[in-house]
C-alpha cells in the first residue's frame, strides 16, 4: 500500500489540498467542523505531514530532542539515563509529544545535530545533559533560538533555564556521615572531570575534607564505567596510605569497587566502607547492599520535560532546584577497622 498523501485526504474530505493544510497545521481558513472532519480522515488513513512540509508551514513537530555525547555501550549499563528518560517519556506521552534520542561521538557532532534539527523543524525544543564547564552548546542554542532546558547547573547555563539538584550539599552530608563513623582517610572516585557536576562535587569534597582536617583525602578521576572504576579503586587500595572509605560518583563504579575490594581480600564494611551516588536496584542486589545517595530520577526527568514544554508554549520559565539527593545507609558502611580507630585516637 502506498503512503497516503495530502491529496488522498482532500479527496475523501471533498475539500482542496489547501484546506487540508490549514486544518492539519491549526491555521485559520476552515470551519471547526471541517477541521475535525479532516483530522479524523487523516487519522483514519494514517496520513502525517512530512517534516519538510512542517518546516514550510511553521507547524510544530510535537517532539523534543535529547542528544547524549557518550559511548553507546555505557548507556545500557548505567541506570541513571534509563531512569531519566523514563521520566521524560512519561511527561511527554501525556501531552502527545515524542522523544527523539540520538547518541553522538562528541560535542561538535551534537551541535551539528542541533543545527540540523532546528533547520528541518524536527524538534520543538531540546533537553541538554552533561553540562560542561564553559560549555560550547549554550551560546549555540541561544543563537539558534531553539528552546532548551539544561538538566544540570545552576551556573554555566547562560540564558537557558535549568533543572538541577544540590550535589554539593549531598556530598558534604556524606563526608560528615563517614567522619562521624570514625573515618579519617576518605577517598572519592569521581566522574569525567570536564563535567560541571563533577567539578561541583570535587570542590565540595575538597572543602569539607579541609574543614574536617582530613589531610589524606583524595579524588581519583574516572569515566563512570565499571572498568575504570575498578582501576581507580585498585590504585587507591594499593597506595601506601590506603583509604578506609570511598565515595563513588555512580552506582556502576561503586559495584566495581566492591568487587575489587573483595578480590584484594578486604571485607566490606569491616575493612572498607563504600558509598554510591544514584541509588538504584543494583545497589540493593549486591552483598553487602550499598549505602547510596538517592533521588527520584524519573521525577527529575519529568520536571525537566515539563519545564521545556512550558518554554515551547511561550510560558515564562525559570530555573528549578529539584530534590537534593539523600543518603540511605545500608550494609556497606560502618566504623573503620579497630587498629585505624586506635591510631586516630592517639
HUURHU-V935084 format. One record per residue. N is the residue number from 1. SS is DSSP state (~ for helix, > for strand, _ for the rest). PHI is phi in radians with two decimals (* if undefined). D_CENTER is the distance of its C-alpha to the mean C-alpha in whole Angstrom. Layout:
N|SS|PHI|D_CENTER / N|SS|PHI|D_CENTER
This chain:
1|_|*|41 / 2|_|-1.30|40 / 3|_|-1.14|37 / 4|_|-1.11|38 / 5|_|-2.10|39 / 6|~|-1.12|39 / 7|~|-1.16|43 / 8|~|-1.11|43 / 9|~|-1.11|41 / 10|~|-1.08|44 / 11|~|-1.12|47 / 12|~|-1.22|46 / 13|~|-1.51|45 / 14|_|1.25|49 / 15|_|-2.30|47 / 16|_|-1.39|46 / 17|~|-1.12|43 / 18|~|-1.10|43 / 19|~|-1.12|43 / 20|~|-1.09|40 / 21|~|-1.08|38 / 22|~|-1.05|38 / 23|~|-1.15|38 / 24|~|-1.21|34 / 25|_|-1.69|33 / 26|_|1.20|34 / 27|_|-1.75|37 / 28|_|-1.16|40 / 29|_|2.27|43 / 30|_|-2.37|43 / 31|_|-1.25|44 / 32|~|-1.11|42 / 33|~|-1.11|44 / 34|~|-1.15|44 / 35|~|-1.02|40 / 36|~|-1.15|39 / 37|~|-1.13|42 / 38|~|-1.14|40 / 39|~|-1.07|36 / 40|~|-1.15|38 / 41|~|-1.15|40 / 42|~|-1.06|37 / 43|~|-1.16|35 / 44|~|-1.11|38 / 45|~|-1.67|38 / 46|_|1.35|34 / 47|_|-1.64|34 / 48|_|-2.31|31 / 49|_|-1.08|32 / 50|_|-1.25|30 / 51|~|-1.11|28 / 52|~|-1.13|31 / 53|~|-1.14|33 / 54|~|-1.07|30 / 55|~|-1.10|29 / 56|~|-1.25|33 / 57|~|-1.52|33 / 58|_|1.47|30 / 59|_|-1.23|29 / 60|_|-1.39|25 / 61|_|-1.54|23 / 62|_|0.98|22 / 63|>|-2.59|18 / 64|>|-2.08|15 / 65|>|-1.92|13 / 66|>|-2.45|10 / 67|>|-2.01|11 / 68|>|-2.07|9 / 69|_|-1.67|12 / 70|_|-2.44|12 / 71|_|-1.02|14 / 72|~|-1.00|14 / 73|~|-1.15|16 / 74|~|-1.41|13 / 75|~|-1.23|11 / 76|_|-1.27|14 / 77|_|-1.90|14 / 78|_|-1.77|11 / 79|~|-1.06|10 / 80|~|-0.94|7 / 81|~|-1.20|5 / 82|~|-1.12|9 / 83|~|-1.22|9 / 84|~|-1.05|6 / 85|~|-1.13|8 / 86|~|-1.09|11 / 87|~|-1.19|11 / 88|~|-1.06|10 / 89|~|-1.07|13 / 90|~|-1.07|15 / 91|~|-1.22|15 / 92|~|-1.22|16 / 93|~|-1.10|19 / 94|~|-1.16|20 / 95|_|-1.92|21 / 96|_|1.05|22 / 97|_|-1.83|19 / 98|>|-1.89|18 / 99|>|-1.88|14 / 100|>|-1.78|15 / 101|>|-1.94|13 / 102|>|-2.43|14 / 103|>|-1.84|13 / 104|_|-2.22|15 / 105|_|-1.42|17 / 106|_|-2.74|16 / 107|~|-1.19|16 / 108|~|-1.12|19 / 109|~|-1.17|19 / 110|~|-1.09|16 / 111|~|-1.11|18 / 112|~|-1.09|21 / 113|~|-1.17|19 / 114|~|-0.99|18 / 115|~|-1.08|22 / 116|~|-1.18|23 / 117|~|-0.99|21 / 118|~|-1.23|22 / 119|~|-1.12|25 / 120|~|-1.62|26 / 121|_|0.98|24 / 122|_|-1.27|22 / 123|_|-2.34|19 / 124|_|-1.67|20 / 125|>|-3.10|16 / 126|>|-2.42|13 / 127|>|-1.75|9 / 128|>|-1.95|9 / 129|_|-1.92|6 / 130|_|0.96|7 / 131|_|-1.02|10 / 132|>|-1.88|13 / 133|_|-1.20|16 / 134|_|0.89|18 / 135|_|-1.22|16 / 136|~|-1.24|18 / 137|~|-1.29|16 / 138|~|-1.06|17 / 139|~|-1.13|20 / 140|~|-1.15|20 / 141|~|-1.15|18 / 142|~|-1.14|21 / 143|~|-1.14|24 / 144|~|-1.20|23 / 145|_|1.36|23 / 146|_|-1.34|20 / 147|_|-0.97|18 / 148|>|-2.59|14 / 149|>|-2.18|12 / 150|>|-1.55|10 / 151|>|-1.59|6 / 152|_|2.49|8 / 153|_|2.13|12 / 154|_|-1.55|14 / 155|_|-1.62|16 / 156|_|1.40|16 / 157|_|-1.75|15 / 158|_|1.05|19 / 159|_|-1.63|20 / 160|_|-1.49|16 / 161|>|-1.18|15 / 162|>|-2.48|12 / 163|>|-2.11|10 / 164|>|-2.55|10 / 165|_|-2.25|11 / 166|_|-1.49|14 / 167|~|-1.13|13 / 168|~|-1.08|17 / 169|~|-1.09|19 / 170|~|-1.13|17 / 171|~|-1.19|18 / 172|~|-1.07|21 / 173|~|-1.02|22 / 174|~|-1.17|21 / 175|~|-1.10|24 / 176|~|-1.12|26 / 177|~|-1.12|26 / 178|~|-1.14|27 / 179|~|-1.09|30 / 180|~|-1.12|31 / 181|~|-1.27|31 / 182|_|1.99|33 / 183|_|-1.33|31 / 184|_|-2.15|32 / 185|_|-2.07|30 / 186|>|-2.00|27 / 187|>|-2.09|24 / 188|>|-2.41|21 / 189|>|-1.83|19 / 190|>|-1.58|16 / 191|_|-1.51|13 / 192|_|-1.06|14 / 193|_|-1.14|16 / 194|_|-1.37|15 / 195|>|-1.35|12 / 196|~|-1.14|12 / 197|~|-1.19|11 / 198|~|-1.15|13 / 199|~|-1.09|16 / 200|~|-1.10|16 / 201|~|-1.16|16 / 202|~|-1.09|18 / 203|~|-1.11|20 / 204|~|-1.13|20 / 205|~|-1.11|21 / 206|~|-1.07|24 / 207|~|-1.20|25 / 208|~|-1.23|26 / 209|~|-1.19|27 / 210|~|-1.15|30 / 211|~|-1.10|31 / 212|_|-1.53|31 / 213|_|1.31|33 / 214|_|-1.61|31 / 215|_|-1.21|33 / 216|_|-1.64|31 / 217|_|-1.15|28 / 218|>|-2.58|26 / 219|>|-1.98|22 / 220|>|-1.86|22 / 221|>|-1.38|19 / 222|_|-2.57|17 / 223|_|-2.28|15 / 224|_|1.40|13 / 225|_|-1.49|15 / 226|~|-1.10|18 / 227|~|-1.09|21 / 228|~|-1.24|20 / 229|~|-1.10|19 / 230|~|-1.18|23 / 231|~|-1.11|24 / 232|~|-1.10|23 / 233|~|-1.12|24 / 234|~|-1.08|28 / 235|~|-1.16|28 / 236|~|-1.12|28 / 237|~|-1.35|30 / 238|_|-1.70|33 / 239|_|-1.31|33 / 240|_|-1.12|36 / 241|_|-1.85|35 / 242|_|-1.37|32 / 243|_|-1.21|30 / 244|_|-1.75|30 / 245|>|-2.61|26 / 246|>|-2.32|23 / 247|>|-1.83|20 / 248|>|-1.93|17 / 249|_|-1.36|13 / 250|_|-2.70|12 / 251|~|-1.25|14 / 252|~|-1.09|15 / 253|~|-1.18|17 / 254|~|-1.13|18 / 255|~|-1.17|20 / 256|~|-1.11|21 / 257|~|-1.12|23 / 258|~|-1.05|24 / 259|~|-1.11|26 / 260|~|-1.13|27 / 261|~|-1.04|29 / 262|~|-1.18|31 / 263|~|-1.08|32 / 264|_|-1.56|33 / 265|_|1.45|35 / 266|_|-1.62|33 / 267|_|-1.73|33 / 268|_|-1.78|30 / 269|_|-1.79|30 / 270|_|-1.06|34 / 271|_|-1.79|33 / 272|_|-2.62|29 / 273|>|-1.70|27 / 274|>|-2.27|23 / 275|>|-2.23|20 / 276|>|-1.99|16 / 277|>|-1.47|13 / 278|_|1.00|11 / 279|_|-0.88|14 / 280|_|-2.54|14 / 281|~|-0.96|17 / 282|~|-1.04|18 / 283|~|-1.14|19 / 284|~|-1.66|21 / 285|~|-1.60|23 / 286|_|-1.46|24 / 287|_|-2.19|27 / 288|_|-1.29|27 / 289|_|-1.08|24 / 290|_|-1.51|21 / 291|>|-1.07|21 / 292|>|-2.60|18 / 293|>|-1.61|15 / 294|>|-2.23|14 / 295|_|-2.71|12 / 296|_|-1.46|12 / 297|~|-1.19|8 / 298|~|-1.01|10 / 299|~|-1.16|11 / 300|~|-1.02|9 / 301|~|-1.13|7 / 302|~|-1.13|11 / 303|~|-1.12|12 / 304|~|-1.13|10 / 305|~|-1.10|12 / 306|~|-1.12|15 / 307|~|-1.06|15 / 308|~|-1.17|15 / 309|~|-1.10|17 / 310|~|-1.10|19 / 311|~|-1.11|19 / 312|~|-1.07|20 / 313|_|-1.37|23 / 314|_|1.58|24 / 315|_|-1.36|24 / 316|_|-1.10|23 / 317|_|-2.30|20 / 318|_|-2.12|19 / 319|_|-1.11|16 / 320|>|-2.17|15 / 321|>|-1.49|15 / 322|_|-1.52|13 / 323|_|-1.01|14 / 324|_|-1.31|15 / 325|_|-0.95|14 / 326|>|-1.98|17 / 327|>|-1.56|19 / 328|>|-2.05|21 / 329|_|-1.20|24 / 330|_|-2.36|25 / 331|_|-1.34|27 / 332|_|-1.62|26 / 333|_|-2.21|27 / 334|_|-2.97|30 / 335|_|-1.09|33 / 336|_|-1.21|34 / 337|_|-0.96|36 / 338|~|-0.96|40 / 339|~|-1.15|41 / 340|~|-1.22|38 / 341|~|-1.11|39 / 342|~|-1.14|42 / 343|~|-1.03|42 / 344|~|-1.24|40 / 345|~|-1.42|42 / 346|_|-1.39|45
